Amino acid sequence: MPMQPEKFVESSDLDQVFSLPADKAWQALFDLLWTRFSPPLRPDIADAQTTERDRACAKLDNLLSGSAWELWQKYESSAPRTSEVLKKFWGKHTSGKAILILDALSLRELPWLLEQAGERGYSIHKQAVTGSEIPGNTTPFAKALGFGQRSSLVNNSGKSSDFPGAFTEVSDLPFADCAALIKADPNIIFWHEWPDSEMHELADDNGYRKLAKSAASRLRSDDFWALIEKLATGRRLVITADHGYAHSGLFPDVTHREQSDYLKSSFKSGRAAQVAPGDKPHYWVPPLTQIVESQHGRWELVLGRRKWKSQGGYPSLTHGGLSLLEVAVPYIEISR
């Protein structure tokens, strides 16, 4: 009998996850995240509930940035990455298919998709947690799909050998206006810039609470589900994201002066910086950062739940570093 995930996270049995081979460890971590974030939310207290869930993941993140930090080195080769799962989906389904990428959608928003899909008569064929590229930013994900950048998908202007026959589009229009952009093509990739477009406007300390309430409203709206209906008509539809985001407003400040100065000079108010082949990170124990050799270049990334004082203030919502909710995203495959 499998262990109860809530007890598993709080018990010494969690050590079993980190003793597994890297691919099984990442799958186990993603399974734990699904169990924690998929239960229903209440719209009136969604901000408090998602904050509570986020705080409860601190133990896992702290282990991954502490005693198990080397697991991040094996992330790209071992974790189930969204880009690879989408390629398999596209190749498997020969008839109508569609992909909706919601930019920066995280697991915090997952319950609204599950709730509304059920209430509105959709069949869910697959539901899982998948992972972003390294770093967890938009352009690496677009490149992993075979496009040069997100803008390459605008008005069907870019092609990818991994997604033959796809009509592509990118938009930040209100969901009510997006349905008109869906053509009669049988195979579609539609990339919407929300919630990332809203996230960057919410830089104050309560930004994550505002975004939680906005997500509850938008993802339960008839406008959003009219877009879903248009995409799903005659097609198997995947709803997913390029990357998640961190509630960095919940992260503790790095108070050690030398460490804080290093992070500020290396990352400003960000979470990732591209580095040259000879560059090496400053070593602390446990490490503050990791240099990762990914298919998208050589990057130094902030490890775990850390922030620091920076000019203009550190944003309360951000992405690109190595924490679970920055890389983990929902993957839901539905049809009428």
N, C-alpha and C positions, 0 to 999 in steps of 0.2 A: 504493500500500500504506500503511495507517495506521501511524503511529509506535507503537513499543512504549511503553505508558503509563509503565512504571517509568523508562525512559530519558528519556521526554518530561519527566517531573517534574524530573529531575536536569540537564537540558540547557538551553541557551539557547533551544531551540525552544519552551520554555514561554511565551516572549514572544508567540508566535503566538496563544495562548489569549486573552491580554489585548488583542490587537489586533482581535479579532473583535467584531461587534455584540453587544450585551449578552445577547440571548437565546441566541445561539450560544455565547458565552463561558460562560454558566451551564450550558448543556447539556454543554459540553466538560468543565467542572469536575466535574459530577455523574458523567459517564462515567468520569473518572479515579478518582473515589472508589469507584465500583462495582468497577473493576478491582483497586483496592487492598484492598478490604474483603470481597469475595465469596469468595476462595479458602478452602478448608477450614481449620478449626482443629483442634488436638488438645485434647481435654478436660482432660488433665493439665497442660498449660502454656498454657491459653487466656488466663490473665491476662497472662503475659509476651508472648504473641503479639499480643494486642490493644493492649498498651502500646507495643510496637514499631511497629505500624501507625499508632497515634495520633501517636507522635513523628515518623514519616516524613511526616506531613501538615503539619508545622510550616512548611515552606517555602511551601506554598500559602497557608496562613493568614497568614503574615507578608507575603507579597506583597499579599494582599487588604487587609491593614490598613496597608500602606505605600504603595507606588507605585500600586497599583490600587484604592485605598480607595473611589473614586467608583463602582465597580461595585456596591457595596452599596446605593447610592442607587437603582439600577435593578432591584434584586432583585425587588421585589413585582410589577413589570410585566413582568419578563423571565424569571425562573426558573420551571420547571415545578412549581407548588405542589400539594401533596397534595390540598387541598380542591377545587381545580378538576378534578384528574384523577378524584377520586371522584365528582364530579357527572356527569362524562362517562360514567363506568362505569355509574352508576345509570340514566342515560337510555338508554344503549345496550342494556342487557340487560332485556328485557321479562319473561322468565321468572324463576325463583327466583334470588335474589342475596343476598349477605351481606357485611358489612364488619366485620372485627375490628380495633379500634384498641387497640394496646398502648401505654399512656401512657409516653412518653419512650423508647420503643425506638429504639436508634441503629443505625448501620451496623455497629457492632462485633458485634452479635448476629445479623446477617444470615446468616453461614455455617450456623448451626444450623438455620434455617428451610429453606434450600436443601438441606442434607444430609438432613434428616428427611423433607421432602416427597418427595424422590426415593426414599428407602429405603422409605417407607410407601405408595408406589403412586399419588401424586398427579401430575397433569399440571400443569406450570407454563405458563400462557398469556402472562403478562407479568411481567417482572422489571426493576425500574428503581430509580433514586434520585429521590425527589421532595422538595419543600421545605416547611418549616413556614410559618406566618404570621410576621409581624413585629409584636410580639416573639414569640419562640418559646416561648409559654406555652399552657396548656390553654384558658383562656377565649377568647382570640382565635381559636383553631382551632374551638371549638364554635360561635362566632358566624359564622365563615366557612362552616360547614355549614348555617347557618340556624337554629341553636338559641341560646337566650340564654346558656346556660352548660352545662357538662358535666352538672350535676345535673338539667337539663331532660330528659335521656334516661332517667332512672331510671323503671323500671316503666312504660315507654311513655307517660310523662306529657307529652312535648313533641312538636311536629310541625314539619316543615320543608317548605316548598314545593319545595325542591331534591331532596328524598328522599321523594316521595309513596309512601304505602303501607308505610312502614318501621315495623316493630316495634322499639322501642329499649330498651336496658337498660345499666346501669352496675353494675359489681361489683368488689369487692376480695376476694371469697371465694377460697379455694384453687381451682385449676383443676379439681380432681376434683369440686367441688361446683357448678361453673358450668354443666355440661352440662344439669343439671335446669332451669336458667333459660331454656333455648332452647325456644321454643314452636314450634307447627307452622306459624306464619306463613311465607309464602314469601319475604318480604323482611325482613331483619334487620340492624340496626346494633348491635353489642355492643362496649362500651367497657370494657376492663379496666384497673384502676389500676396494675398492675405493668408495668414495673419502677420507675415513679416513686415508688410507695409505699415500696419498699425503698431506693431511692436516697437519700431524705431521712433515712434512719436511719443511713446510712454516711458520716458526716461526717469521719471520721478520715483520716489521710494514705494509708492503704491501702484506702480505700473502693472505689476503682475495681477493685482486684484481687479484692476480695470479691464485687463485683457481677459481674465476668466469670465467676467460678466458679459463682455462683448461676445466671446465665443459661445456662451450659452444662448445668447439671443440669435446670433447669426446662423449657427449650425442647427438650430431648431426651427428656422424660418421657412415659410413656403417658398420664398425667393431662392434660397439655396437648394431646396429639394426640387424646384422646377428645373434648375440646372442639372441636377443629378438625373432626373427623369429624362431629360433631353439626351444626356450622354448614354444612359442605360437602355434607351429604346433600340432594340435590335442588337445590343452589344453586351458583352460581359465587361463590367466596369471595376477597375481598381481605384481606390481612394488611398493616397499615401502622401508622403512629404519628402523633401530633399534633405532636411535636417530638423532637429528640434531646437530647443532653446533652454537657457539656464535662468532660473529665478535668482540671479546674482545678488539681488537685494537681500536674500536670506543668507548669503555667504558671510563668514566671518572675515574681518580685515586681517591682512598680514601685518603684524605689529613690529616684527623684527626689522630694524631700520635698513640694514644691508640688503635683506631679502626684498623688502618693499621697493627700495631704490632700483634693484635689478629688474623687478617685474615692471615697474613704471617705465624704465628706460628701454626695455626690450619690447613691451607690448602696448605702451601708452594706456588706452582704455579698452584694448581689445583682448583677444584670447589666443591668437595664433600669429606667427611671424615666419616668413620664409627665410631660410638661412643657407649660407654657402656650404659647400662640401667640407671645408676644413673647420667650420665653426663647431664648438662644443659647448654644451650648457654648463652653467655654474652648478657644482654639485653640492647639494645639501642632503641631509638624511632626516626624514624622508625627502625625496626629490620634490622640487616645486614645479618643474617643467619636464617635458620629454621631447627629445628630438626623434621624429618619426620619418623614416624613408618610405614614402608612399608612392603610388603611381602618379600622384599629382605633384611630386617634388619633395624637397627636404624641408620639413617644417619643425619649428619649435612651438610647442603648445603648452598652455597652462594646464596643470594636472590637478584635477579635483575641484573642490569647492573653496576657491580662494578669490579674494578681491583685494584691492588696495586703493589708497587715496590717490587720485589723479586729477590733473587740471581739468576743470569742467565737470568733475564728478564721474564716478564709475557708473555705467548704466545699470538699471535694475533688471533689465532683460537683455540678454546677449547670447551669442553662440560662437562656435568655432574651436572651443577648447575640449578637453578630455574629461567630461563628466557624463553620467549615464543619460540624463535627459536632454543633453545637447546632441547626442548621437542616435538615441532610440526614437523611432517613429512608428505610428500605426500603419498597418498594411491590411486593408479590408477589400475583399473581392466579392462583388454582389451582382445580382441580376434581378429583373422583374420575375 
